[in-house]
Amino acid sequence: MSKIGLYLHVPFCEKKCPYCDFYSIHASEEWLNLYTDCMIKRMQYNSFKLGRLADTLYFGGGTPSLLRGTRIARLIKQAKISFGLQDAEITAEVNPGIDLDDFLQGFRAEGGNRLSIGMQSADDRELKLLGRRHTFAQVVQAVETARRVGIDNLSLDLMLGIPGQTVESAKRSAAVCAELGVPHVSAYLLKIEPNTAFYQRREQLQLPDEEEACTLYEAVCDELERHGLRQYEISNFAKPGFESRHNLKYWHCEEYLGLGPAAHSFLSGRRFYETRDLRAFLAGQPPIEDVDAEIPAGSPKEYAMLALRLTEGLQDQKYSARFGISLPTHWKRSAQNYAHAGLTECWPGGFRFTRKGFLVSNALLAKILYES
Ligand code: SF4
């Protein structure tokens, strides 16, 4: 049986960023301890129930570094007992500006080997506009601290479309990531989500229009690739061999178990998720089935939608190994219709979206997978 990915959602932040709609609440010592004890029990229960091994572990948030060293060490130790984690990629998201020394001691001691650092921008003015609590100097400090404890597998997050951001400043942030020598960068376009402070004042924000956002995206993609960070997914770039093993499981439609409030899972042909409520998690509320009649979990359409996020695209060989049939010819024919516009690239064994195609991927997916 193949190994799964294990995702643990850590729902704590010092303060809510005005653009963020991830589930997180203010952390108190009491909540952090209750959460850790409960998560350990949840891992023990799921290990007993599922009997599966994992080869990736990802602490997302929220701000996992708020757990500090002792608690993160306990969680990794239990994850190893419950899910094996032999030769695993073990990642934690961390925020610059929070004292990382203590956290990293515990993380590293138990085998943590990858960090995703919430940099967002190299420009302090943009960081302030985003409501971030750190400066660029603190990003540099976080990178140095990680390397000092022996973690070189680092990823930096970049935000595109920050109010007032220019192509030049976005390219500068991308170049700075390369200058810092990290092997992985994630670059996401700012999306104004309902129920956020940014949404309330969206009219006052100087946000880029669609065309400007596309220009920013393409400029940053070019800049990162120019520095050897190859695009492998719509928003992700890596030096060869440093692609996120955990996130690739999502895009390859492989199985993963998500534990913690708001965590999602795909396991044994089912998708399910936990509610966005720490109290419900602590009370042991079972996860909720995530049923989508249009795109059943693990179906060929879902597999295709995820594969087309990747620059490797949708490949006949992998598709038939999974489903026992070739890629539908009407998908291939339809994809071919967009090649002349530079939105797709097709070859006898499959097709993929180009960078221009990524910018309109939802419309392309609808045309190719549903209307062909
Ligand atoms: S630190 Fe991250 S998870 Fe927490 S509020 Fe800010 S963006 Fe959201």
Boltz pocket constraint, residues with backbone or C-beta under 6 A from the ligand:
constraints:
  - pocket:
      binder: B
      contacts: [[A, 12], [A, 13], [A, 14], [A, 15], [A, 16], [A, 17], [A, 20], [A, 21], [A, 22], [A, 24], [A, 61], [A, 62], [A, 63], [A, 95], [A, 118]]
      max_distance: 6.0
